[in-house]
Amino acid sequence: MAKQAPDKMKRKDYEKELLKLQTELCHLQAWLKQSGERVIVVLEGRDAAGKGGTIKAITARVSPRTFRVVALPAPSDRQKTQMYMQRYVEHFPAGGEIVIFDRSWYNRAGVEYVMGFCTREQHRRFLELCPVVERFLIDGGTRLIKIWLEVGQEEQERRFKARIEDPLRQWKLSGMDLESYKRWYEYSTARDMMLDYTDRDHAPWHIVHSDDKKRARLNVIAHILSSIPYEKVKHAKVVLPARVTRDKYDDKASIAGRRMVEERY
């Protein structure tokens, strides 16, 4: 008997759990700064699988200097002549940083292959060499976490239709999204080939079902936290120092008469 899908998570429960996980991300951030560790999170998945919302949940309460998000556009003419991985490598983390790739070098295994933006030989060569490159990266001391968000056909269709009807979300819908919707099974085949070649013990893929966005976000954050052996860093208690006083200086009067934003609210 097929396992019945759980009901969508209630917002109140979601926000309670999210706050707990975001607190742990702050502890992770402090540990990263102290330890100098380097972490890469590769976040891939089908279009409308929820990558953007997941990244917002991860980064909402941490520093963008420590948690950097990289979402590269299509390569320029110059970049097309470079070694394929070159434009990604320049965004890799320094010590004390975690870089989240909102799509990554795995574009070659997905959209580039399905849409014919690379040759079959380039695709095959990428799949064969990718585990070698990732082994080199990991042996150099970088932690690599690879996550695939998997959304179902019906839920993807619902989300695309919502984008069409909602002016606040129409910007999310591109011509490439429509092509990906049409080519569902081609993308499925490409995904499976990618997993066959690049799901290795030293750089495994972990799949997250994302029909329920709330549960997916929580599961992704919990997985990231469980993949890094961080510890809570002890901080000295902070005490605000006394302000230096300046007699007869009225800092409120000094800006009176300046151009002020109209208080509409």
C-alpha positions, 0 to 999 in steps of 0.5 A: 500500500502506497504511503499517504502524503502528510498534510501540508505543514501549518505556518505556525508550526513551520515558523516555530521550527524554522526559528530553531534551525535559524538559531543553529545557523547562527551558531554555525556561522560563528563556528565557521568564522572561528574555524576557518572552514570552507563549505559549498552547498549546491542546490539544484532541482527542477524549475519551481522546486522551491530553490529560491524560497529555501535559500531565503530561509537559510540566509534570512538571519545570517550575514551575507558576508559569511553565507554568500549566494551565487546565482550565475547568469548564462555565460558570456561569449568570453566565458564560453571559451574558458574551461567549463568550471572556471567561472564557478571556481572564482566564487568558491569560498575562502576560510570562514565562508559558506557559498550556496550555489543557486544552480551550479556547474550541474547546469551542464548535466541538466538544462544545457544537455536537455536544451542542446546548449552543449554537445553530447560529448561535452555532456559525457565528458562533464559527467565523467570528470565531475566526480574527479574535480569534486574529489580534488575540491574535497581533498583540498579541505572544502566541504561539499553538500549537494542537494536536489529538490524534487517537485512532482508534476502536479505541484510544478504545474500548480506553481507555474499557473500561480506565477502566470496569474500573480503579478508579484511572481510573474518575473519568476516565469521565463521561456526556459521554464515553459520549455522545462515544463514541456520536457518533463521526461527529458529532464527526468532522464538527464537527472537520472544520468547525473545521479548515476555518474556523480552520486559518489560516496565522497560527494553524495547527492541527497534528494528532498521532496519539495511538494510541501515547501515548508517541510522541504525548507526545514529538511534542507536546513536540518540536513546542512546542519547535520552535515557539518560538525560545528560547535557552539562558540562561547562569546564574552558577554558584551557590555555597551560602553558609555557614550562620549558626551559633547556639551551644548551639541544638539544632534536633533536640531542639527538635522532640522530643516534637512530634506526628510522622507515624507511620513506616509505611514 
